[in-house]
Every structure is written in structure tokens, then in C-alpha cells.
Amino acid sequence: MTGPSIGPASVGPAPLPMVGLREDAVVESADGVLTIAQPFGTVALRGLPQAVESLLRELPGTLAGQDDLADRLLAAGGTSHDAALLYLTLSRLRPVLVHAVEPLLRVVPIARDARFRPPALAPGDTVRLSRFALVRRAEQGLVLESPLSRHRVTLTEDAMPLLAALGRPVMVKEAPEAIGHLVAAGLAFAGDEEERDPALRSWDFHDLLFHARSRSGRHDQPFGATFRFLDETPPPPVIKQPPEGAAVELYAPSLEEAAAADPPFTTVLESRRSVRQYAGAPTVRQLGELLYRAARVRRVFGPAPGMPYEASSRPYPGGGAVYELELYLTVARCEGLDSGAYYYDPLGHRLVTLPARAEDTRAMLAAASLATGGTASPDVLITITSRFQRMSWKYSSIAYAATLKTVGALYQTFYLVATAMGMAPCGLGSGDADLAARTFGLDWATESSVGDFLIGGTPAGSDPHREGGR
């Protein structure tokens, strides 16, 4: 196999391999110990000659060829032993050591376990970019990243022809230093090494990226409760202002009576299943009880120390008590309730009629049926949306992952309450976010659907748990 010819003009001047330290590395010396602090920890080095210490102090945010470093060390009065010690020291600084091929690219470690492993490549070997690699705009300019890599590569315009060519196999001899650096960083692979890995073949690009970026360990971005917009904008309100429309007041059950009538918890848990066939439609009374027991606002509280925002308490758990989720109902059949689209006001415990087009509500129900493989003819579809800014105002990197965890918790709450009531629950694995935004009058980037749940009346072929089909 032969790769495309890039041509010497396309990669600019002859590239030079160089090394340096991350810009945020802090080099300090005290009591004969040189410490290099970086985002992933601190490296302590003892017994280094003064000439080596001085050279290391100059490296954060700068680049130099390793031979040049040795020459500078010798010019400053160091010995050949000092030069060998310098190379050994650099090998201990992998989590903070930048490798560059100037003027093309810089490989920056972004994780504690970063390992830059120069590959053994022959000039005739072919290499191609990882299918998990992506180029995006960042503060540093254009960067190349991959969830497989514990490095980030900053790119110059001169590197773009090479990067484009690496969409197909490229022979190493076309750009040996740059290609070697990309392979060493885990952003490119020789031959079909990546394709032959059964673990990697099972991952879709977006799933692996989401997994890597919503957990710590493989990136150096802000993570967790950073409150990154605290000094810029107030937090979005804890309770969404309900839309204008005719309101349907919902039944609020006595929780004491519900607890007395419910089957034992283990019975409910073991009886829980997804039901797609119904013996009858639900009633508006049942719907009111379900929403009250599963999704109402019990109280609003805060702000408080360490929690500079209003929060709420609801029957299902939510990260940071942020509760960014909202509920919209598309009703086909429900005794006592007209068909159409509704917003659930969790504080007022009522439904607000929405001016959705009939063709859109039909499309919502059709999409829900399709998500069941066509086995369900939905009575009531509950669409779960997220007010994303409510979550991202507090959390960095994990905001969307936390939203999906909350959706899962709400799914299970719906399942258990509906099962206890003798209703037919079914969580869906997919939905049409664009269609939902159009149907409910939402801005897709501000509030978009993240989950869908079907509720029917009495399950087909079974008796309700309680008299009256509760």
C-alpha cells in the first residue's frame, strides 16, 4: 500500500523536533529540592546541579531542541554528566513535557498518565489519523484531540495539508517527525492497528468522546462544580415561568392514603416492566396522581453557603438540587382530558395547554411509537426537556452527563409510581429533539428534549393493582 504524496512545500520549512514544559508549570527550588508543579501533581527532584536547575526554570512555555539544551548546559559550565542527567530528568516529566515539531504542531500532555511513546516506524510504513480524532477551535487556536489520547495537539496552518492527507494512509517518509509525533501521542495509527482493535470497533465517535470528556482522567479542562458563570450572569430561575394558556388543575392525592394502598416496595420493584399494550386509556385523575407523586416541586430553598442559587426538592433525585428538567405531555387518549400538547407546571401542579399544531402532536406520537418498534399506540407521551443553562451555570464538563443521570432517575421514579398505581409505563430510548422543540415552542439550544416516557392506562392482559385502576 502506498500513501499520497504531501510534497515538501505543503508542510512548510524543514520541521524541527523540540521540547518544553507546559505554560502553567511552576518550577521552584528550596532546600536542595526542585519542584515542578502542574495540574496533575508535583514532581520533586533532588540533587540536581545548579546548571540543570537553571535550565529547567527557563522551560515553562518555551521550546528548545534537546541537543540545543545540552549545548546551552555545556556553555553555562555544565558537564557531559549534567547533560545526561538533564535527559533523565526530562524523561520523568512526561505529564508536563511538551513535544513539538516546529513550525507544524505542539503535543501537550493533558493527563497524569500521559505517555509520549515515539514509535518504531519505517519510511515505507503508512499511518492514518485516528477515526476518533477531531479538530476544533480553542483558546490556543486550532487543536487536535481524541478521547484515545492523553495529549492535545495545537496546530498551525502549515500542518493542515498533512492533517487533511492523513484522512487516508500516508507514508511516514512524507513527514517523519510530524507523523511520528502524532502516533506517539495516540492521535494517529500505523497500518490498520486501530481498525483491528475489537474494543475500539464497538465505539461510535461521539459516544467515546462524550464518555472521555464527562469523566476526569483524560483531559485538563475545568471539571465539576466550578460555577463558571457566577460572576457573569445570575443563575437561571429554579422554576420556569409557565407558558400562557388554559390551565387544567390536576388531582393531588393524599400521600398517606397512597402509601397505605400501594403494594409492598419489593412487589412494585419486581413487577416493574415496560408495557406497550393497554387495556384502557388512563384517566386525568391517574395522570394527576402520577405527576404529583413523581415530579412535583415539594419546596424551593436557597441560596445558601456553597450553593449560590435557588434549588428545589422533588420526588426524584437531581444533581445539586438544580432540577433543570421540564415535562411536556402529548395526549392522544386520556379520560377527562382533551387530546393535544401540555406543559406540566410542577409548582402549581397543573397542566397548561400549548398551541401546538395537530400535525406536530401526531408526529410526536408517531415518533414515540416508532421508538417502540411500532408495538405501542401511545396514550400519553411525556417528553422530558432540559434547561441546559441551569445545569451548565454550575457544572463544567459534566453538565450534560449529569442531566442524563437525572433523566434516568426520573425514568425509574415514573416506572415505580406507575407500577404501584397499576398503570402501564414505558421509557423510550430515542426521540426527535427538533420535532419536540417545534411542537412545544422551544429554542433547541436553550431547552431541548432529553428523554421520552409513555404512560398508558391498565396494562393489557393484567388486572390493576387496586380497585378503580389507580
Steps between C-alpha positions, in 0.01 A plus 500: 500500500626844419381826646448835332790734444469813711793684346763700688337835423177399667656459844704820494862528621694195615334404830707498820423266795504697825396464865383731776274507805132589518445872536333452838789298646652672805867425570625580851802404710538482877736309730665319212171373358371617162124470469305525177131552566243442227127428483548127561727518803854590600831343405780536755862471380797486735869546449485679166801714403434872496547516124224242446267680742554828321423345164180338627382835636509638146290222343137578598331646193813478287640248253851384417663211321645242739843538340468875542420451868813293543708765320357772722574292806861447397538869412382588851774290654321168525662166429411210276375326814271796561366466145423132557329594826293760314373239253413267789317782676296582190394135478347534848293798395268325252175643642630853446745462210397655169629342177496717191579484132549863411340667317227237460365381833543477875402191700387604849435243776156540655485214752699355786565176311610668176769297327667623184630182337708557186407218262733275302389597151672426171490758217275273294246441778159662461318694769153649514319727742290333770130493418442642848714808438336839460618852424333789680554864582630572851677779686829368364371516142429179311551186705495131414361269767378144546340316793765232443780748565625662817649780291368803317669615180501869413520554126628768266376565149811323369377176656162496329609338169656214696195464718270492199720242330491276810132436436646223284817295560815714459853366471717597796777632273271785392526672841687270740531732800142627496348157429715343770381756752134438418546125538695547824212707637236243404332721240606296196561130444725293279337268250164363613592479869197700613255317273615162633437591865163336591446733797537812285287364216200487733512873580332773299706819478257721694440241774869453577562875497207562734618225734857628517409866547228451762737309731830621639832339408537567126478878474614813678186708467309651796296226664212478743331778696708793373216758492666639189229760434465612862648846439354541151130417512244412767393135510195411293190491722433187698140491372425568137234760435205296369385591150174684439204273440192343647585312818375157604519455878618151587397262775738501797476172693538445871845349536392318815215332316727421203760344729232286670360383167831435321633145470819429699809661351662169406181398321504826306868465417466140385182579303655791314511450126457697181141472378411588141148357474207645692162366608368853542599865492621678814280754678591859575475409870764229453717738304474757778596247764793371295644847440444604862674195641785498248582852386343785701700771677481427871676818606741770385800604710831688489726668418728373776875482575662288229177510297469849344170424328144404579436128505197278544394168643315249281414130532782391270871575565677772303864608498561799728121536546520703178199330339540619145245256357157601371205283393274533196210270427366397161161343559324268257253333738434593862158490665407851615775675302492627144759373257781744422821634652550621856770637729512361855537776760676310782450774758132568431436131419296575191515457125520803273357459151749571220409629151662206323401412145302179465744366241788551744328317787419214263864493393612491866280199569613331178866550595429352844334198342797459268732500804315190622544330165140577415368283784332784694215731407574773758231635732715764672857593411702685765790686340779595739697811407802662660562868561869446433625832635354418839748210524797650312487816715634283782680206340786476251561190283233294677192717443343291224605171656337609827182588311482152350551345844210708629287386205575140595398567860173655381438203270530260792276717717233500230536124464460428870212740562313386188553135593371562853195670349428216257578711194702413191846672490761485226820702476618571147857493376463764231301803393502783249648809668428732208140385478452544876643853488260593220202337668551665839634833371852464639840626394697181430830627645337644813257223589488173313360151550724247676254223578157359410264287708170333410214465747198285431203395710454140613760266345350261246444149632538587868291627786567834666666488843212686656129541448413773256823461306708736712 
